[in-house]
Amino acid sequence: MVVIVHIEIDFLEPIFQGDKINVETKIISFGNKSMKILQRLIDTQTGNIKSICQTILSGFNHSNNSSMVIPEEFKSMFLEFEKD
């Protein structure tokens, strides 16, 4: 349904093996053919943000290799999850 078309990542602090990390993900915009999500990697011990990532995903039709409108059912599933 969707493919990644762009990623921006800022690495703010190193993450080491054994660090306890949470990943927060939020949809920050949703259009007809694309969506943008924001992700943060947060150290659970210190609360420090280790990394921030913005990703753009685009609706994609694999059968003809072209962009497509993201189906409402798919969009509704994401937006319903975001309400919580």
C-alpha positions in Angstrom: 0.0 0.0 0.0 2.7 2.5 0.9 6.5 2.8 0.3 9.1 5.1 1.9 10.0 7.9 -0.4 12.0 10.2 1.9 13.7 9.9 5.3 15.5 12.6 7.4 17.3 11.5 10.5 19.1 13.6 13.2 21.3 11.6 15.5 21.5 13.7 18.7 23.2 11.2 21.1 24.8 7.8 20.7 22.8 4.7 21.5 24.8 1.8 23.1 24.1 -1.9 23.3 22.1 -2.4 26.5 20.5 1.1 26.4 16.7 0.9 27.0 15.1 2.8 24.1 11.5 3.6 23.4 10.4 4.6 19.9 7.6 7.2 19.7 5.8 7.4 16.3 3.2 10.0 15.3 1.5 10.9 12.1 2.0 14.6 11.5 0.2 14.9 8.2 -1.9 12.8 6.0 -2.7 13.7 2.4 -4.5 11.8 -0.4 -1.3 10.0 -1.7 1.2 10.5 1.1 1.7 10.7 4.8 4.4 12.1 7.0 5.4 10.5 10.3 7.7 11.7 13.1 9.7 9.3 15.2 11.8 9.9 18.3 14.1 7.4 20.0 14.1 8.2 23.7 16.4 6.7 26.4 14.0 5.4 29.1 16.6 5.8 31.9 17.4 9.5 31.2 14.5 10.7 29.1 17.0 12.1 26.6 16.0 12.2 22.9 18.6 10.2 21.1 17.3 10.6 17.5 14.5 12.3 15.6 13.3 11.0 12.2 10.8 12.3 9.7 9.6 9.9 7.1 7.4 10.4 4.1 5.4 7.4 2.8 3.5 7.4 -0.5 0.7 5.3 -1.7 2.1 2.8 -4.2 0.5 0.4 -6.7 2.9 -2.5 -7.1 1.1 -4.0 -10.0 1.8 -1.0 -12.3 4.6 0.7 -10.3 2.9 4.0 -9.9 1.7 6.3 -7.1 -1.9 5.8 -5.9 -4.4 7.4 -3.6 -4.1 5.8 -0.1 -7.4 3.9 0.4 -9.7 5.4 3.1 -9.8 2.1 4.9 -6.0 2.2 5.3 -6.0 5.9 6.3 -8.8 5.4 8.8 -6.9 2.6 10.5 -3.9 4.9 11.1 -6.0 7.9 12.2 -8.0 5.7 14.6 -4.8 4.5 16.2 -3.6 8.1 16.5 -6.7 9.1 18.6 -5.5 7.0 21.6 
